[in-house]
Amino acid sequence: MKRLSATSAALTAAALTAAVALPAAASTTTSNGGTPATPPAPDQRTQQARAADYRAVMATWYGPGLYGNRMACGGRLTHRTLGVAHRRLPCGTRVALRYRGHIIVVPVVDRGPYSRGVDYDLTAATARKLGMTQTSRLAAAPLQH
């Protein structure tokens, strides 16, 4: 086995540290439609989502033809954007969604939907995470900040 010099070992350690730190730092930015820089802890979010006052809503999803477009709450829509569009909820409001046993908490990132009888428009990434493939009835609950 080949031995690394002290300089190579230090550079390798620094690169590994940076690679581990980057995803954590990237997840705390406000590039996802004005969401807070320090979101609640995952277990706290899960407890809020389980105890939320859900109501049945109709939801559609959007995305593929709109990637790269600006969203009403800031940021650009990508294939990884998690969020929902709602007509009246303030940007950044967290919404708990429940569909077929899956629960996810996402922010309001856009305005809409503009289809009659539909309450929420999910981004394609959100719909994919929930396992939703078409306009469906699901449970939704806006969460307190």
Number of C-alpha atoms within 10 A of each C-alpha: 3 4 7 10 9 9 9 11 12 12 12 13 12 11 12 11 11 11 11 10 11 10 10 10 9 10 13 14 15 15 16 25 24 17 22 17 12 10 14 12 8 10 9 11 17 16 10 17 23 14 11 17 13 18 12 13 16 15 24 22 22 18 19 12 7 13 16 13 12 14 17 15 19 16 18 17 24 17 14 14 21 23 28 31 27 21 14 9 16 14 20 21 21 25 22 23 25 21 17 10 7 10 16 18 22 21 24 29 31 26 19 17 20 13 11 6 10 17 20 23 27 30 24 25 18 23 23 14 13 19 13 19 11 10 14 14 16 18 18 25 21 20 19 9 9
